[in-house]
Amino acid sequence: MLQTRFQYAVKYWRLAIHLIFKTKHFGVNNLWWSQQPSAIGWHWYQIIFGILTIMPIVRNYQSLKVRSCLGWLPEAECLALGFKPKA
């Protein structure tokens, strides 16, 4: 499972950074030169506050895991990553 997570991290590192740190211009379809920033994006000072206080970043990671199993990833991949317990 650790190797599967590592492979996903290498493949989708931009999306993970975007969802964990809530950047405005680093998502899959929202590049840094885009005129329209992401609706869920934080300002730079909110990102720094989140890094310093740690808890917002932890909650964003938990949210990433939940959202990935709500249809963003196929169920087999969600199970392989260990985000969803087998029923």
N, C-alpha and C positions, 0 to 999 in steps of 0.2 A: 504494500500500500504506500509506503514511503517513496518508492521509486516512481509510482504512478503520480503522486502529488508533485514530485520534482519535475517530471516530464510536463505536467500541466503548467507548473510555474514557469518553466522555460518557454513554453508555447504561448501562454497568455499573461505574461508579466505586465504588459501595459494595462490590461483590464484589471488585474489584481491591484496594481498601484492606484488606479483610478477609483476603484470601489472602496479600498481600505482607507486611503487618504482623502477621498472625495475631491480630487483635482477637477478643475474646470475644463482643461483642455488635454486630457490624456487618455480618454476612453477610446473604444474601438472605432466608433464612427465620428468622433469629435477630436480632430487633430489640433495641435497647438496653434496652427495658423487660422483656424476656423473663426468666423465672425460671430458665431453664436455659441457661447459657452454652455456647458452642461447645466441642466436645471438643478442637479443635486450637488453641484460643486461648491466647495468652501473657498473663502478668501484666504490669502496667504497667511494672515495672522491667525485664522481659525485652525489651519493645518498645523502651524507651529504650536498653538495652544494644545491641540490634540496630541501631538507628539510628546510635549512636556508633561501632560497629565495622564497619558497612557490610556485611560479608560475609554475615551471616545474612539480611539483606534481599535481597542479590543471589541467594542460594540459594533464597529463597522465590519470587522472580520467575522463576527458572529452573524451579522446581517448578510454578508457575502455568502456564507455557508447556507443559510436558510433560503435566500433568493435563488441560489444555484439549484436547489432541489424543488423549486416551484415551477420549473419548466424551462429554465435557462440552459440546463444541461439535460441530455437524455438520462433516463433513470438508471440505466446500466453504468454510465459514467459517474453519476452521483454516488452509487453504491461502491464503485471501485475506489473512489476518493475517500470513502469512509464518512461522508457527510450525512448519510441517511442510514439508520439501522435497518438491517434486513428483518422483514416481518415474518 
